[in-house]
């Protein structure tokens, strides 16, 4: 197997990655790639309750509330 320019560029990028800012390191990654490896709890850190519910239909929220209220305590 030959050593290619792509191999060299990858090695150089890895050698210098610690000098990059977090924003520079994340550039080019999709949202899904950025979230890969994070637990659900880690993904929710810093979100307000309103932000957690954003995008849900009121019916979905009400159905979930009925479900958890009906659980035995």
N, C-alpha and C positions, 0 to 999 in steps of 0.2 A: 504494500500500500504506500502510495507516494504522499509526501507532505505538500499540501496545496496552499494557495493564497488564502482560501477560505479558512483553512486550519490556522494559519498565521494570524489572520484577523480575529478569529475567535480567541486565540491565546492572548493576544494583546488586549482585547476587550475585557477578558477575565482578569488580567493582570492589573488593570486600571479601574476596575469597577468600584473599589472602595473610595476612590477620589470623586466619584459622581454624587450629585445630590439625589435625594429620594425621587424627586420629580424626573430627573434625567434617567434614573434607573428604571422607572416605570414607563417611560415614553415608548410607545409602540405596542404596549400590551392592551389587549381587550379587557373590558370590565370582568368578564368571566375568568380570564387568566390572572387578573389582579386578585380575585377572590379565592382562587383555587388554594386549598390547603388551610383555609381559615374555618374554624368551627362556627356554628350558628351564633353562639354567644359572642365570639370575637367580631362577627359581622354586625352585631347589634350595638356594640359599644358606641356610646355617644349619641345614639338616636333617642329622640323624645318619644313618648307614647304616640303623639300625633303623627310623627314621621313613620313609626312602625305600622300604623294603620293606613297610611296614605296609599291610595290605589285600590283599597278594598271597597266593595259595595257595602252600603249600610246593612243590607240583608245578610251578607256574609258575617259581618261583625255581630249582628243580633243572633244569628244561628249559632255562632261560636259561644256567645254569652249564655244562651239557653242550654247548650251542651254542658258547659262547665258548671253551671248552677245546678244542674240535675245530678251531678256526681255526688255520691255519698261522701260525707266528710269524715 
